[in-house]
């Protein structure tokens, strides 16, 4: 049974003491799927996230001709064990200019960017399309870099849809600007070994950008001749539960923790627990990745004003996230000032409101987290969490130790049963 159009969060009367499991990292899973396809032999990914974004990637690789086996994960219902038969340099052929091989990427930025570079290494013509929002999201810097390497990519807008004319490995060098997305650099680096590409990276701290260092670290650790790789839990997804424990605890304790918290250093959002209680200023570029949205959502509950800076990249993601957060918090009574790519949020008393999610999974999960403390918050289109965390509302509602034991209501105020909470 699908999720209803609205979910209302009922705050908890008592704070549970629980250790929650969260699904695997989306960022690592989709990088690992590309590397597994390029491997020389079978690679098994353990603890891989199974969500809309990763399913899009798996389906694209299957359409390209890769053999992929997907099995349940006994330890976490949001994960799968995924085995990929890598073909090394034998990238499957595409279509023709008249009849390109069509691949759909939804609104998955990782799939759109990583596949664009990956398909250049094939032979034939491929056409990538997505949902309307993905057709608005940046792609130009990546396309420029690939053209610099000698590849032909056709696009009327330098965004999706694109037609990629794969001609195989072609040794060369390029530079890519990652001010709009570090995924541009990661896409090139994932294919650089086979492509014999030398990649220079400009903007947003270049090669030291957190998600770029994730990519280089994963490439170094990957079993490229076949083997197994354990994918760590998603730190961005875990931030909601660290935040929940923080806003529900009256004494500064941490009653809610996340199991197997990442320690590899690959995920910048693994720093999130160390940012609680919130400091006076946080930077999206330097301090946190996607979890800065979680911090923004709970900032009105802080004991001091909090200033969030370098938020520009949030404007070109799944929705215009700066605006979505500002307007959503304002509906709840928060005092929020937007100046350039900065938000300054004052502490204050909040009230319930209906939150427009703009089909953005993180907007939905951020305000659902705030609803654990503030009565009357209603989330529109909660099923959008399927993009990266389909079991999110199940985690909220499940009794301890599997969840927080939150009561969730539908649009008519009726309690929702566990079977009604999966965003599949």
Wavefront OBJ file of the C-alpha trace (Angstrom):
o trace
v 0.000 0.000 0.000
v 1.543 3.360 -1.019
v 2.161 6.231 1.354
v -0.729 8.727 1.584
v -0.531 12.221 0.114
v 0.040 13.704 3.587
v 1.701 12.485 6.765
v 1.381 14.281 10.076
v 4.104 13.718 12.659
v 2.986 13.322 16.292
v 5.777 14.389 18.681
v 7.005 11.884 21.236
v 6.103 12.274 24.886
v 9.204 10.406 26.039
v 12.561 10.090 24.352
v 13.492 6.520 23.366
v 16.983 5.182 23.950
v 17.779 3.318 20.780
v 20.507 2.530 18.269
v 19.077 2.819 14.752
v 20.406 1.189 11.602
v 20.257 3.209 8.395
v 20.698 2.050 4.791
v 23.966 2.224 2.888
v 25.458 5.350 1.394
v 23.849 6.391 -1.895
v 26.992 8.249 -2.930
v 29.211 5.219 -2.356
v 26.729 2.725 -3.841
v 26.401 4.492 -7.190
v 30.144 5.070 -7.450
v 30.744 1.419 -6.610
v 28.282 0.244 -9.282
v 30.247 2.076 -11.976
v 33.558 0.704 -10.677
v 32.069 -2.804 -10.490
v 31.034 -2.594 -14.146
v 34.615 -1.616 -15.013
v 36.116 -4.400 -12.869
v 37.730 -7.542 -14.283
v 35.478 -10.152 -12.707
v 32.589 -10.427 -10.285
v 32.244 -7.810 -7.556
v 29.789 -8.179 -4.671
v 28.633 -5.005 -2.942
v 27.455 -5.682 0.606
v 25.180 -3.199 2.384
v 24.337 -1.402 -0.865
v 21.488 1.085 -0.721
v 18.323 0.004 -2.539
v 16.408 3.159 -3.415
v 15.156 4.999 -6.487
v 18.590 6.504 -7.255
v 20.467 3.210 -7.021
v 17.724 1.255 -8.807
v 18.016 3.721 -11.703
v 21.736 2.981 -11.911
v 21.249 -0.787 -11.728
v 18.585 -0.677 -14.446
v 20.806 1.423 -16.706
v 23.702 -1.026 -16.348
v 21.387 -3.945 -17.039
v 20.120 -2.252 -20.202
v 23.733 -1.892 -21.246
v 24.166 -5.646 -20.941
v 25.722 -6.147 -17.502
v 24.703 -9.187 -15.455
v 23.597 -7.976 -12.014
v 22.186 -10.085 -9.172
v 20.265 -8.350 -6.364
v 19.482 -10.130 -3.092
v 17.926 -9.008 0.227
v 20.121 -7.875 3.110
v 19.235 -9.609 6.362
v 20.636 -6.800 8.505
v 18.860 -3.787 6.959
v 15.654 -3.833 4.872
v 16.751 -0.718 2.960
v 19.868 -2.477 1.655
v 20.658 -5.179 -0.862
v 23.628 -7.383 -1.673
v 24.401 -6.595 -5.302
v 26.710 -8.716 -7.452
v 27.957 -7.256 -10.733
v 29.833 -9.199 -13.390
v 32.408 -6.650 -14.507
v 33.537 -6.634 -18.109
v 36.744 -4.651 -17.725
v 37.378 -2.762 -20.954
v 34.481 -4.383 -22.809
v 31.937 -1.578 -22.357
v 28.766 -2.878 -24.061
v 27.922 -1.323 -27.383
v 25.241 1.317 -27.724
v 22.839 2.164 -30.491
v 23.190 4.218 -33.627
v 22.753 7.903 -34.339
v 19.334 7.125 -35.815
v 18.377 4.751 -32.995
v 20.421 5.492 -29.848
v 20.259 3.249 -26.800
v 17.867 5.050 -24.419
v 18.701 5.261 -20.698
v 16.488 6.968 -18.083
v 18.084 8.418 -14.934
v 15.078 9.919 -13.128
v 16.294 12.769 -10.914
v 19.473 10.975 -9.885
v 22.377 13.397 -10.286
v 24.943 10.687 -9.609
v 23.498 8.421 -12.307
v 23.205 11.277 -14.817
v 26.760 12.537 -14.331
v 28.550 9.213 -13.806
v 26.869 7.525 -16.784
v 27.602 10.482 -19.073
v 31.347 9.972 -18.659
v 31.109 6.165 -18.481
v 29.242 5.917 -21.801
v 31.973 7.818 -23.618
v 34.070 4.691 -23.058
v 31.579 2.544 -24.962
v 31.054 2.156 -28.695
v 27.890 3.588 -30.160
v 25.323 6.247 -29.367
v 23.469 6.529 -26.077
v 20.710 8.967 -25.094
v 20.280 9.955 -21.451
v 17.001 11.439 -20.241
v 15.458 12.114 -16.835
v 12.525 13.767 -15.143
v 11.879 17.471 -15.932
v 13.850 18.655 -12.880
v 16.895 16.627 -13.964
v 16.694 18.364 -17.333
v 17.120 21.675 -15.462
v 20.085 20.630 -13.350
v 23.669 21.576 -14.339
v 25.674 19.376 -16.697
v 27.597 21.876 -18.857
v 30.954 21.744 -17.050
v 31.100 17.966 -17.396
v 30.140 18.085 -21.066
v 32.843 20.682 -21.744
v 35.484 18.490 -20.105
v 34.431 15.415 -22.093
v 34.472 17.401 -25.332
v 37.948 18.601 -24.386
v 38.912 14.917 -24.277
v 37.626 14.559 -27.845
v 34.165 13.057 -27.305
v 31.062 14.174 -29.166
v 28.077 14.931 -26.949
v 24.947 16.509 -28.417
v 22.667 18.666 -26.277
v 20.596 21.716 -27.129
v 21.042 23.210 -23.652
v 24.195 21.518 -22.294
v 21.838 19.755 -19.904
v 19.866 16.542 -20.232
v 18.667 15.126 -22.557
v 22.046 14.351 -24.129
v 23.231 12.076 -26.910
v 26.641 10.578 -26.155
v 28.758 9.225 -29.008
v 30.960 6.628 -27.352
v 34.284 5.972 -29.050
v 36.140 4.136 -26.284
v 39.268 5.092 -24.319
v 41.024 8.176 -25.624
v 44.111 9.336 -23.776
v 44.080 13.043 -23.076
v 43.721 15.743 -20.470
v 40.909 18.062 -19.410
v 39.921 20.458 -16.676
v 36.544 20.558 -14.973
v 34.912 23.264 -12.864
v 32.980 21.827 -9.889
v 31.411 24.973 -8.461
v 27.954 23.647 -9.324
v 28.587 19.958 -8.543
v 31.566 17.876 -7.482
v 29.879 14.964 -9.276
v 31.376 16.318 -12.518
v 34.882 15.531 -11.269
v 33.846 12.199 -9.769
v 32.303 11.140 -13.089
v 35.601 11.783 -14.870
v 37.734 10.165 -12.192
v 35.645 6.969 -12.190
v 36.392 6.503 -15.890
v 39.882 7.976 -15.920
v 41.729 4.692 -15.435
v 40.230 3.004 -18.479
v 39.942 6.223 -20.467
v 43.567 7.244 -19.774
v 42.317 10.703 -18.832
v 44.277 13.259 -16.872
v 41.726 15.340 -14.958
v 42.362 18.786 -13.494
v 39.770 20.063 -11.013
v 38.911 23.728 -10.428
v 36.692 25.461 -7.860
v 35.165 24.464 -4.495
v 38.591 23.344 -3.190
v 39.374 21.234 -6.284
v 40.709 17.746 -5.633
v 40.255 18.288 -1.888
v 36.470 18.608 -2.251
v 34.907 16.065 0.163
v 32.973 14.088 -2.440
v 35.977 14.057 -4.782
v 38.147 12.606 -2.020
v 35.387 10.021 -1.467
v 35.752 9.029 -5.113
v 39.544 8.801 -5.062
v 39.488 6.856 -1.791
v 36.947 4.400 -3.168
v 38.940 3.903 -6.371
v 42.034 3.069 -4.336
v 40.150 0.614 -2.091
v 38.032 -1.019 -4.798
v 38.562 -4.725 -5.678
v 39.060 -4.000 -9.394
v 40.036 -7.607 -10.154
v 36.889 -8.932 -8.474
v 35.976 -9.472 -4.840
v 33.755 -7.952 -2.160
v 33.193 -4.417 -0.907
v 31.262 -3.450 2.233
v 29.387 -0.168 1.786
v 29.120 1.913 4.932
v 25.847 3.402 6.225
v 24.682 6.680 4.752
v 25.790 9.552 6.963
v 23.366 12.027 5.379
v 20.464 9.676 6.163
v 21.807 9.064 9.647
v 21.827 12.805 10.394
v 18.037 12.811 10.863
v 18.303 10.370 13.743
v 21.215 12.122 15.434
v 19.188 15.335 15.114
v 16.091 13.591 16.505
v 17.924 12.468 19.616
v 19.384 15.930 20.082
v 16.111 17.879 19.887
v 14.212 15.331 21.984
v 16.758 15.135 24.814
v 16.329 17.791 27.485
v 19.678 17.217 29.171
v 22.117 17.291 26.261
v 22.427 13.503 26.201
v 22.299 11.399 23.041
v 19.521 8.867 23.498
v 19.356 8.087 19.776
v 22.493 6.862 18.020
v 23.203 5.312 14.627
v 24.781 1.870 14.376
v 28.088 1.333 12.554
v 28.645 5.073 12.161
v 31.133 5.650 9.300
v 34.768 6.153 10.281
v 36.464 5.949 6.861
v 36.546 9.724 6.405
v 34.879 9.354 2.982
v 31.578 10.991 3.991
v 31.722 14.612 5.136
v 28.343 14.164 6.819
v 29.916 11.706 9.262
v 30.901 14.924 11.081
v 27.253 15.718 11.821
v 27.126 14.391 15.432
v 30.142 16.560 16.277
v 28.147 19.641 15.209
v 25.538 19.105 17.939
v 24.614 21.314 19.680
v 24.734 23.609 16.670
v 27.543 26.188 16.639
v 26.970 29.808 15.686
v 27.992 29.247 12.046
v 28.150 26.330 9.625
v 29.382 26.188 6.035
v 28.064 23.773 3.431
v 31.404 23.909 1.661
v 33.657 23.355 4.676
v 31.634 21.736 7.470
v 28.813 19.523 6.181
v 27.379 18.174 2.927
v 23.695 17.341 2.500
v 23.246 17.131 6.275
v 23.542 20.907 6.509
v 19.865 20.812 5.513
v 19.144 18.798 8.671
v 20.993 21.396 10.724
v 19.017 24.210 9.075
v 15.720 22.456 9.837
v 16.412 22.158 13.569
v 18.187 25.529 13.904
v 15.102 27.373 15.295
v 15.323 25.010 18.296
v 18.934 26.001 19.031
v 19.894 28.208 21.969
v 21.556 30.830 19.751
v 21.229 32.272 16.245
v 22.912 30.089 13.620
v 24.338 31.360 10.341
v 24.572 28.944 7.403
v 26.898 29.935 4.568
v 28.022 28.803 1.071
v 24.573 27.352 0.315
v 24.577 28.130 -3.413
v 24.939 24.534 -4.556
v 21.682 23.656 -2.765
v 19.811 25.824 -5.255
v 20.524 23.530 -8.233
v 19.825 20.138 -6.692
v 16.549 18.201 -6.470
v 14.728 21.495 -5.926
v 15.694 25.056 -5.016
v 16.550 23.887 -1.533
v 17.477 27.216 0.027
v 14.056 28.593 -0.847
v 12.298 25.376 0.202
v 13.944 25.425 3.632
v 13.408 29.144 4.170
v 9.730 29.106 3.217
v 9.015 25.874 5.101
v 10.579 27.190 8.299
v 8.771 30.517 7.898
v 5.460 28.642 7.682
v 6.327 27.103 11.052
v 6.924 30.559 12.573
v 10.724 30.654 12.381
v 12.619 33.906 11.890
v 14.827 33.294 8.848
v 16.811 35.892 6.909
v 18.177 35.012 3.471
v 21.080 37.066 2.138
v 22.830 35.830 -0.979
v 23.700 32.193 -0.335
v 23.424 32.601 3.445
v 20.590 31.853 5.857
v 20.539 33.242 9.384
v 18.054 31.586 11.704
v 16.951 32.876 15.101
v 15.808 30.631 17.940
v 12.098 30.871 18.665
v 8.772 29.178 19.289
v 7.427 27.165 16.373
v 4.008 25.865 15.380
v 2.698 23.258 12.985
v 2.311 23.815 9.250
v 1.839 21.927 5.995
v 5.209 21.539 4.278
v 5.551 21.512 0.502
v 8.362 19.070 -0.269
v 8.805 19.965 -3.966
v 9.303 16.220 -4.573
v 12.597 16.502 -2.665
v 13.437 13.628 -0.341
v 15.655 15.704 1.928
v 13.083 18.451 2.407
v 10.583 15.780 3.481
v 12.969 14.119 5.931
v 14.244 17.406 7.380
v 10.783 18.659 8.272
v 9.647 15.246 9.480
v 12.580 15.402 11.909
v 11.478 18.846 13.083
v 7.984 17.398 13.550
v 9.303 15.052 16.230
v 9.452 18.134 18.481
v 6.944 20.598 16.956
v 3.266 19.482 16.926
v 1.197 19.722 13.781
v 3.810 19.417 11.028
v 2.291 17.763 7.960
v 4.470 16.525 5.100
v 3.085 16.660 1.551
v 4.097 13.889 -0.859
v 6.070 11.908 1.743
v 6.699 9.142 -0.800
v 9.471 11.281 -2.317
v 11.814 9.751 0.303
v 12.001 6.719 -2.005
v 14.832 8.537 -3.794
v 17.414 7.700 -1.116
v 15.641 6.343 2.005
v 12.438 4.393 1.202
v 12.180 3.001 4.738
v 12.520 6.389 6.479
v 8.962 6.655 7.788
v 9.019 2.990 8.762
v 12.119 3.737 10.849
v 10.316 6.594 12.581
v 7.239 4.503 13.381
v 8.754 1.123 14.282
v 9.008 0.405 18.013
v 12.461 0.320 19.565
v 14.996 -1.062 18.855
v 14.083 -0.969 15.136
v 12.760 2.611 15.258
v 11.658 5.573 17.345
v 8.044 4.518 17.935
v 6.576 7.711 16.435
v 2.836 7.921 15.721
v 2.143 9.025 12.144
v -1.262 10.177 10.898
v -2.751 10.393 7.415
v -4.481 13.478 6.018
v -7.715 12.597 7.849
v -5.947 12.214 11.182
v -6.094 8.401 11.228
v -3.061 6.461 12.506
v -0.958 4.829 9.814
v -0.001 1.175 10.115
v 3.507 -0.103 9.318
v 2.325 -1.586 6.024
v 1.290 1.879 4.849
v 4.689 3.508 5.372
v 6.973 2.029 2.718
v 7.888 4.443 -0.072
v 8.413 1.760 -2.710
l 1 2 3 4 5 6 7 8 9 10 11 12 13 14 15 16 17 18 19 20 21 22 23 24 25 26 27 28 29 30 31 32 33 34 35 36 37 38 39 40 41 42 43 44 45 46 47 48 49 50 51 52 53 54 55 56 57 58 59 60 61 62 63 64 65 66 67 68 69 70 71 72 73 74 75 76 77 78 79 80 81 82 83 84 85 86 87 88 89 90 91 92 93 94 95 96 97 98 99 100 101 102 103 104 105 106 107 108 109 110 111 112 113 114 115 116 117 118 119 120 121 122 123 124 125 126 127 128 129 130 131 132 133 134 135 136 137 138 139 140 141 142 143 144 145 146 147 148 149 150 151 152 153 154 155 156 157 158 159 160 161 162 163 164 165 166 167 168 169 170 171 172 173 174 175 176 177 178 179 180 181 182 183 184 185 186 187 188 189 190 191 192 193 194 195 196 197 198 199 200 201 202 203 204 205 206 207 208 209 210 211 212 213 214 215 216 217 218 219 220 221 222 223 224 225 226 227 228 229 230 231 232 233 234 235 236 237 238 239 240 241 242 243 244 245 246 247 248 249 250 251 252 253 254 255 256 257 258 259 260 261 262 263 264 265 266 267 268 269 270 271 272 273 274 275 276 277 278 279 280 281 282 283 284 285 286 287 288 289 290 291 292 293 294 295 296 297 298 299 300 301 302 303 304 305 306 307 308 309 310 311 312 313 314 315 316 317 318 319 320 321 322 323 324 325 326 327 328 329 330 331 332 333 334 335 336 337 338 339 340 341 342 343 344 345 346 347 348 349 350 351 352 353 354 355 356 357 358 359 360 361 362 363 364 365 366 367 368 369 370 371 372 373 374 375 376 377 378 379 380 381 382 383 384 385 386 387 388 389 390 391 392 393 394 395 396 397 398 399 400 401 402 403 404 405 406 407 408 409 410 411 412 413 414 415 416 417 418 419 420 421 422 423 424
